[in-house]
């Protein structure tokens, strides 16, 4: 989709979204099947809510969250240790010229949603909504 000026919008393209989703599915499948042999990963249920990919498709930022939100740092370190293996498996699945470099980050959307819920439940906000 283009603006009147002819420049593309700043959002991700359909291809970026599709490739990110394919990477997300592949890594989630690998984690679910136990394909990544690491004690830390074996002892945690890890969700992959989102993968964002750069416009040139060379860098994929994988957002991860262990179930319960505990031990995020060790899980990210374990995924980073196994990055080469994961990247090779992703490359086999995707038919791209270059396999994207994988970067693992903590998914903070759950935390943000909880913070917003707390704000909405606060007495001050409740008082404002009840006045109307």
N, C-alpha and C positions, 0 to 999 in steps of 0.2 A: 504494500500500500504506500503511495507516495503523497507528499504534501503538494500544495500548489506550486511551490518553488522547484519541484522536481526531485528534491532530495528525499531519500527514504526516511521513514520514521525511525526513532531511536529504539523501538522495541525489537524483540527477537523475531527472526524470520521463521516461516513455517519449517524450513529445513533445520534450523537450529533447534526448534522445539522437538521435531521428530527425532533427530539424532540424540538429543539429550534424553528423551523418553526411552529410546532403544538402549542407551547406556544404563539408565536407571533400572530397566527391567533385567538386563543381563547381570548387573552386580547384585541386585536383589535375589535373583535366581541362584547365583553362585553362593551367596550367604545362606540361603534357605537350604540348599543341598549340601552344605558343608564342604564345598570345593576348595575353599581357601583354608589350608591347614595351618592354623594358628590357635594356640590355647586360649588367648584372650577372646578371639572371635567365636570360638567353640562354646565359651561359657556365657555368651551374651546373645540376645535376640536383637538384631540391628535392623532399623528401618531406614530406607533411602527415600525420603519424601520428594526430593528434587535434584535434578542435575542441570546446571546451567552451562552452556557451551559458548565459547567465544565466537565472534562472527566468522573468523577464519577456520573454525572447527578444529583448532589445534590444542586448546586448553578446555578441559571439562572440570568444573567445580562440582564435586559430589557432596551434597549435604546429608549428613548422617545423624541418627539419634538412636542410642541404645534404649530398649524398652525400659521405662521407668526413669529415664534421663540420668541414670547413674553411670559412672566410669566412662564418661565421654572421652576424656583425654587418652586413656589407654586404648580404647577402641580405635580412635583416629590414628594413634601411633602404630597399631597393628595393621590397619589398612595401608598406611604409608609404607610400612616395611614390606608389604606384599604387593606394592603398586605395579612392579614390572610384570608379575604373573597376571594380575587383574587386567592390566593394559593389553597384554598379549591375547587373553581370552576375549576381551571386548573387540580387539582388532579382527579376530577371526569371525566374530559374529557380524560386525559391520563391514560393509564393502566400501571403505574409504581409502583414499590415496595414503593418508597418514593416520595412524591411531592417535587420538588426542592424549595429551599429557593429563594425568588424573591428579587432582588436588582435593583432599578431603577436608571438610570443614564441619563444625558443629551446626546443626539446624536450630536456629533460635526462634522459629515461628511459634513453637509450642509455648515457649517462655513468654513471648510477646502477647499471645492470645490470653494466657493466664493473667498477665499484668493488666490487660484491658478489661477482663472479666472482674478483677478485683476493683478496678477504678469504677466500673459501672455499678458494682454492689456497694460502694462506699456510701456512708450516710449522707455526705454532702451532695453527691450526684442523685441519690434516691430522693432527697429532699427537693431538688430542682425539678425532677420529673413528676413528683406528686403534686406540685403547685399548679401545674397546667391543667 
